[in-house]
Amino acid sequence: MGKPESSPVARKLRGPRDQNLVRLLVMLLFVFALMTVLRPNQFATIADFNSMMRQFPEYGIMAIGISLTMITGGIDLGVVGTANLSAIVAAKFLIAAVPQGSPPAVVLPYLAVAVIFALVTGLACGAFAGILISRFNIPAILATLGTQQLFTGIAIGITNGRPQSRLPLLYSKIGNTEFFDFFPLSFVIFVVIAVSVGLLLSRARFGTSMYMLGTNPKASRYAGLNNASILLRTYMLSGLLSSVAGLIMMARANSAKADYGAPYTLQCVLIAVLGGIDPNGGFGKIAGVTLAILILQFLSSGLNMFNNISNFYRDVIWGGVLILVLVFNQLLSRRAERRAVRKGAA
Amino acid sequence: MLSPRRILRSSEPYVFAAIILLSLLIQARSGQFFTGNNLVDLVRALVVPALFSIGCMMVIVSGGIDVSFTAIASLAMYVTDRILLSSDYSGNVILAYAMSAGFGLAMGALNGFLIAILRLPTLVVTLGTASLYTGLMFGAFSASASDVPPSIVQHGKETLFTAVNQQSGLTSNMPSQVLILVAVLILVFFLLRYTMLGRGIYAIGGDEAAAERAGFNVRAIKMFLYSFVGVLAGITGVARISMMAYADPSTMLGMELTVIAAVVLGGTRVTGGLGTLTGTLLGVALMTILANSLILIGVPTYWSRAFTGLVIIIGTGVTARQIGARQIGSTRRRGQSLKTRA
């Protein structure tokens, strides 16, 4: 919980935030070049791009959800729990309703219903967190720490902690469709979501009110905005996005389980901060978040190609990168502030 | 000073009532709650979370949040354990505590540097350092459950007294680590109550800018605070492995959530400035009793996590509402306070 030390004036003093996008782009190219030089035969081949496009949509979509809540000055630590619970609801329904070995024509409508169930679950989870935060005034961190436990707990409870497999084959078949034999369906879904959320933030009234709420909740209330309703809708949107991510995870693993994707929470916060979302709220763009997702994916795919690097070092790297980015951003913004003050004095 | 109205408006009495009700419920269902050995077992289970909760409460009172103390405790105790094992150390256990506290101090100081000097947001920083510390533990030290030096084993066997259950014949030992908890409680009580440093922690949490203008050295106080939490975490780590008699690197990870929940349940205001040791201990006691007795009151094991989540949500919800109501109440009475704050 940082102090809201960055007043709107201080924010203005920081200068154009698009510098952040340029910085991210440079970083992306650097990581890309580094990995290409270190692992020329493996990195950045066609097959590698294809496998990367299969990996990042699931956590990328959750990162977009967390970013939205961070723009309003909160955080949603319950995204992974929501994703797994939604997937488990869909999986339970499919396993119970679809007879084994049914022809695709029979299965298809069931799949549609299962997807709707999952999305509704995601919306409900988000609404629950949103109500806790907006109506009961529980700080977002605590409310979503609680919902993360609760949703994961419910997911464990209704499955006894066991993976839900033996889904109809058609589901993973559809989930793993590739357009033009290259673009996986999950990637296409990610692009659609990133573009529409980006438009929502930059063009829609709802997006603007999210930024206003994140900058200064009191001011936005006095400006006539319904803070509670904005928060509720933001967390519902985050829940909806999480359930989409859950459906993608379910297609990739061909099963659903309560503890899939556990490290994604930290990774998503890292992506949001790296992408230029201000943890104090009110700032950040989806374009930055998307670049941060790509940087992380390049890094992690690259690391995978070094067999002698333990997976646990990934935790070290994520944590280290997160802190370095924070420090770097802070130093930059201080410098910009000082410069602006000097300019003002002159 | 303590008018009855003021007491009723704090959350301690409610948590206390909840503990009594829960104990009676468990006693009624199992008949095993108010037995000597069960109570001693509860205290045994309470020592480590209570030690964590003290530091956690101080951080939340200062307006921050720390999710890295379990990672600090794990890494500090693990490194200490490995060093002592590889040097065949067989001397006093004090050295183990001192070493672990030292490692904890270093890690806490890093948190403090990032938060106090660079003024970075506490949640994101401690999420990052927690990942860093656990990553180092499992990556660089390829940690796995390991033995502990003989002095720590010996220390773990020290008991203050033994409680015997007359009906079942089960016995439980009161561990000597309770004394550490008592010592830390007394130390922190005096620190928070009678030193400028302690008052400064409350002042920062109430209003950081005001505290700075009033002459508190905010940076130094925060630096001290996070370093102190690191030291406490290091000590807690050794207390934990001595009670378990082996060093399991993942035994404490994940505990931070229930500790934070317990602290908030105990009436510590999440936005800072308010919080008591009594409330914190009551919160920890309630969470420990819940966790230890879910099976006794008939909650199936698979649902225990959902149940914990629910308790966190209800507990923080009730506290948040209460504090919200208190603020509105005091505003009405004094009329001025909100205006001056805005």
Interface residues (C-beta under 8 A of the other chain):
Chain A: M1 G2 K3 E5 I75 L132 F136 N137 I138 P139 I141 L142 A143 L145 G146 T147 Q148 Q149 L150 F151 T152 G153 I154 I156 G157 N160 G161 K218 L266 V269 L270 V273 P279 N280 S310 F312 Y313 R314 D315 V316 I317 W318 G319 G320 L322 I323 L326 V327 Q330
Chain B: G63 G64 I65 L114 L118 R119 L120 P121 T122 L123 V124 V125 L127 G128 T129 A130 S131 L132 Y133 T134 G135 L136 F138 G139 A140 S142 E208 L257 I260 A261 V264 V270 T271 P300 Y302 W303 S304 R305 A306 F307 T308 G309 L310 I312 I313 T316 G317 A320 R321 G324 A342
